[in-house]
Amino acid sequence: MEEDLLALSRRRLIYEHIRDIPGTYIREMESALELSIGDLQYHLGQLEKGGLITTHDDGHRKNYFATEQVQLIDREIISIVRLKTPRRIIIFLMLNPDSSFKEILAQFNFTKGALSFHLKRLLKSSIIQKAKRERESIFRIVDEERMSQVLMTYRSGIADETLDNLIDTWTKIG
């Protein structure tokens, strides 16, 4: 069955892209593979129906994964860390646990509203948690070990100099 699904070179190209870049999304594939949206949608539908790929839809974008490659628990994390702003917040919190809203805001060139939006999204996905320190809210990564593992495992699909520097530091320490 898998061989039949991947017999078409275009479909195999799409599948290999998804396998190489877990969490990729349709606009990214359109550009990288130089295929039309309609063509992609058709082949993605066939791959999904055949069980070779699966998706994670966060309400803003649908991310694609090779079914056998990425655990269900990691799909949401990958979908989020592929986005630059949440990834930068996550990396900051990995390096600075228990940071307040003000401390996070001071680190980045975000508006209060933008930071609030991203923190709510990270809270909703259970990637971060919120606690109180005196009269201010503080934030930290819920499962730092899992986050570290996901960032290191799927780093090749995330082009980010800050992430590369963080992982290089971790590998030198560990």
Secondary structure, DSSP 8 states (H G I E B T S, - for coil): -HHHHT-SHHHHHHHHHHHHSTTEEHHHHHHHHT--HHHHHHHHHHHHHTTSEEEEE-SS-EEEEETTTS-HHHHHHHHHHTSHHHHHHHHHHHHSTTEEHHHHHHHS---HHHHHHHHHHHHHTTSEEEEEETTEEEEEES-HHHHHHHHHHTGGGS--HHHHHHHHHHHHH-
